[in-house]
Amino acid sequence: MEQCACVERELDKVLYRFVMYGHLSEESLDELLRYVSEVRRHLASSGLKDGDLTGIVYSSMSQCCKNIKESLQRLASSHKDIHGSVSKVGKAIDRNFDAEISAVVADNVWELQERQKYLSETIVEHLYRQGMLNVAEDLCKESGVAIDISMKQPFLELNRILEALKMRDLHPALEWAITNRQRLLDHNSTLEFRLHRLYFISLLSGGMKNQAEALQYARHFQPFATQHQRDIQILMGSLVYLRIGIENSPYRHLLENTNWSDICTIFTRDACALLGLSVESPLSVSFSSGCMALPVLMNIRQVIEQRQCTGVWSHKDELPIEIDLGKKCWYHSVFSCPILRQQTTETNPPMKLICGHVISRDALNKLINTGKLKCPYCPMEQNPSDAKQIFF
Ligand SMILES: [Zn+2]
């Protein structure tokens, strides 16, 4: 972070100089314009004809040209001064950020055409997620990446609904939730109820004039009566205070603004789950992990080189450090073998025995005795080949 702050300081200096230069040039040009108009007015009032530039007129004209020239030179030289600060930013970047990462990255990572295609697709997908559709289209056109329309469609819909939610328009989201009601319920999602609840609250905030409509709308809660009984009771209870305004009642917490940001988060999470998409963009997750891992990896590499203990870390596709991006980025369940007390890997995967106990394949192989396996836990005797590999 210190490196970023350092570059930012240099950038601030450039920005400050730019602003100051803007003021200076505006002031000088205004002054110059005033001066030129003055000279012009003076010439016009003295009733001179064309080609009659003699004496005092001639000297005031040449003074005018001299002034213009001087002002422009002054502006040009202060503009030149900014160049120095701009180049300092470049130097600060070079000094603080090591662009040479080949020591920690496999050289042939992007050699395969297929991988380059994946990268381009991931970037395009990220842009779709962010709602930057035009940028994504341009990138596709320029890079020649062909994106299937079926990949684009869900993002278009997601963005349209999210945009509406941000403008506090619940209709598109409600429509979507009602269409996908069963699938949402299968995912244990409370999205539809929360949308109805928010719609009801927005009616409440309108005061007495919405009373009849709010009562009418309450029938939407009926399918959720058993699961959200308490919430519905609170909503109905608040109706009593409609006359004095919900904001003056014990129910004022219903009007909190966080309801709206929460509903956006819940909608994104549940809609992504339904569409089989990850909530976080794969590109931003990779980027964040890269930002965390690279400095550490480069330090490790440096230490290894300094101490001349090469061979400790030779495989560049192996990650010798842990990257923690928080709980929301835990994608895979991890299984540790209870026998070997080791995390399972692709070469030593978890195996389920027919009794239901799970151990790693290496442990299983070690436990085989004369072609039979005795479960170390229950202890059921079984055929080792009956064990099935488990995929998390
Ligand atoms: Zn067992």
Boltz pocket constraint, residues with backbone or C-beta under 6 A from the ligand:
constraints:
  - pocket:
      binder: B
      contacts: [[A, 353], [A, 355], [A, 356], [A, 357], [A, 375], [A, 376], [A, 377], [A, 378], [A, 379], [A, 380]]
      max_distance: 6.0
